[in-house]
Amino acid sequence: MSVEYRAAVLHAPRMPLTVETVVANGLRRNDVLVRIKAAGLCHTDLEVITGSLRYPVPIVLGHEAAGVVEEVGPEARGVAAGDHVVLSWNPHCGHCFYCDRDLPILCETYLAHGPKAVPFDGECRTRLADGRELRQLMFIGGFGEYAIVADHQAVVVPKELPFDRACLIGCGVMTGVGAALNIASIAYGDTVMVIGCGAVGLSAVQGARLAGAGQIIAVDLDDKKLALAEKVGATVLVNARTGDPVAIARAKTGGRAADVVLEAAGSPIGFRTA
């Protein structure tokens, strides 16, 4: 089934996105057509817009997205029309060196095709009205009314979960919560410091709370972000413009400082503090 829909297209770095009609010509194998209900704007999208992160153009940005499955390809598995889904930007081939070792995040096929912004078979699923191929950022292209993804990219979620919250799970939330729960090895009662209280940092605060942290020290330069951190579980707030995070952490722990530090600002100062 051919589908015409509107999408916000980037034709060149540092140029405005243009909303225009694009065409998707049918589903192949394990493709899934998703009607996008909500999409988040991540800093990665902004970096593509500004040109600091290069991708082929024209391209539809957006990799934090949620929606409803409209149609599935003939070999699609695990998802059906009507399902509510969050889209994953990490498709994997299932048979490379890393996939065989249960490390799909390092999938060699993903790494080979990701910079090209095309599906694993090398064929774009959508085109502009003039026939030119249209790329999908991080295998999603969520800034459109529809997106075509692989079946295992469409993760089914409860239908009562609001789409505007569900879409955030696709990147920032899973990064922060995942770091706290799956990587940091937080023990019950640990003192955890989270540096940077953007989407990833706030999610890390919530992950630390879920892991049973005793004290959660949130560090940022913005009091509004610190107030949000307190709402989601931070117990100590430090504005690094006026306070020394390390000194405060030591004062709160009898000189021991933090047991775990999650750096979510991506800044040299943040790394040094950690």
ChimeraX attribute file (.defattr): number of C-alpha atoms within 10 A of each C-alpha:
attribute: neighborCount
match mode: 1-to-1
recipient: residues
	/A:1	8
	/A:2	9
	/A:3	12
	/A:4	17
	/A:5	15
	/A:6	15
	/A:7	24
	/A:8	21
	/A:9	25
	/A:10	22
	/A:11	17
	/A:12	18
	/A:13	20
	/A:14	14
	/A:15	11
	/A:16	13
	/A:17	18
	/A:18	13
	/A:19	15
	/A:20	13
	/A:21	17
	/A:22	24
	/A:23	20
	/A:24	20
	/A:25	13
	/A:26	17
	/A:27	21
	/A:28	15
	/A:29	12
	/A:30	15
	/A:31	24
	/A:32	29
	/A:33	24
	/A:34	28
	/A:35	23
	/A:36	24
	/A:37	21
	/A:38	21
	/A:39	25
	/A:40	22
	/A:41	16
	/A:42	16
	/A:43	10
	/A:44	15
	/A:45	19
	/A:46	16
	/A:47	14
	/A:48	20
	/A:49	21
	/A:50	15
	/A:51	14
	/A:52	12
	/A:53	13
	/A:54	14
	/A:55	20
	/A:56	18
	/A:57	18
	/A:58	18
	/A:59	26
	/A:60	29
	/A:61	28
	/A:62	24
	/A:63	28
	/A:64	28
	/A:65	33
	/A:66	33
	/A:67	30
	/A:68	22
	/A:69	23
	/A:70	16
	/A:71	20
	/A:72	24
	/A:73	17
	/A:74	12
	/A:75	12
	/A:76	18
	/A:77	14
	/A:78	9
	/A:79	19
	/A:80	18
	/A:81	13
	/A:82	14
	/A:83	18
	/A:84	27
	/A:85	27
	/A:86	27
	/A:87	33
	/A:88	23
	/A:89	24
	/A:90	20
	/A:91	24
	/A:92	22
	/A:93	14
	/A:94	16
	/A:95	14
	/A:96	16
	/A:97	14
	/A:98	17
	/A:99	17
	/A:100	12
	/A:101	12
	/A:102	12
	/A:103	13
	/A:104	20
	/A:105	14
	/A:106	16
	/A:107	22
	/A:108	18
	/A:109	21
	/A:110	23
	/A:111	13
	/A:112	11
	/A:113	16
	/A:114	20
	/A:115	14
	/A:116	19
	/A:117	25
	/A:118	22
	/A:119	23
	/A:120	18
	/A:121	8
	/A:122	10
	/A:123	11
	/A:124	19
	/A:125	21
	/A:126	24
	/A:127	19
	/A:128	19
	/A:129	12
	/A:130	9
	/A:131	10
	/A:132	12
	/A:133	19
	/A:134	25
	/A:135	28
	/A:136	31
	/A:137	26
	/A:138	26
	/A:139	30
	/A:140	29
	/A:141	29
	/A:142	32
	/A:143	28
	/A:144	25
	/A:145	19
	/A:146	25
	/A:147	27
	/A:148	28
	/A:149	25
	/A:150	27
	/A:151	22
	/A:152	19
	/A:153	21
	/A:154	28
	/A:155	16
	/A:156	19
	/A:157	15
	/A:158	10
	/A:159	12
	/A:160	7
	/A:161	12
	/A:162	14
	/A:163	21
	/A:164	15
	/A:165	16
	/A:166	24
	/A:167	28
	/A:168	24
	/A:169	21
	/A:170	22
	/A:171	19
	/A:172	22
	/A:173	23
	/A:174	17
	/A:175	18
	/A:176	27
	/A:177	24
	/A:178	17
	/A:179	22
	/A:180	27
	/A:181	20
	/A:182	12
	/A:183	10
	/A:184	16
	/A:185	13
	/A:186	23
	/A:187	16
	/A:188	13
	/A:189	14
	/A:190	18
	/A:191	23
	/A:192	29
	/A:193	29
	/A:194	31
	/A:195	30
	/A:196	25
	/A:197	26
	/A:198	19
	/A:199	17
	/A:200	25
	/A:201	28
	/A:202	29
	/A:203	27
	/A:204	36
	/A:205	31
	/A:206	23
	/A:207	25
	/A:208	34
	/A:209	24
	/A:210	15
	/A:211	20
	/A:212	16
	/A:213	24
	/A:214	16
	/A:215	22
	/A:216	29
	/A:217	26
	/A:218	31
	/A:219	30
	/A:220	24
	/A:221	16
	/A:222	15
	/A:223	15
	/A:224	11
	/A:225	21
	/A:226	24
	/A:227	14
	/A:228	15
	/A:229	29
	/A:230	18
	/A:231	13
	/A:232	16
	/A:233	22
	/A:234	26
	/A:235	16
	/A:236	17
	/A:237	22
	/A:238	21
	/A:239	16
	/A:240	17
	/A:241	11
	/A:242	8
	/A:243	13
	/A:244	13
	/A:245	24
	/A:246	17
	/A:247	11
	/A:248	17
	/A:249	23
	/A:250	13
	/A:251	12
	/A:252	16
	/A:253	13
	/A:254	8
	/A:255	12
	/A:256	11
	/A:257	19
	/A:258	22
	/A:259	17
	/A:260	20
	/A:261	20
	/A:262	24
	/A:263	23
	/A:264	24
	/A:265	18
	/A:266	10
	/A:267	12
	/A:268	9
	/A:269	10
	/A:270	18
	/A:271	14
	/A:272	8
	/A:273	13
	/A:274	16
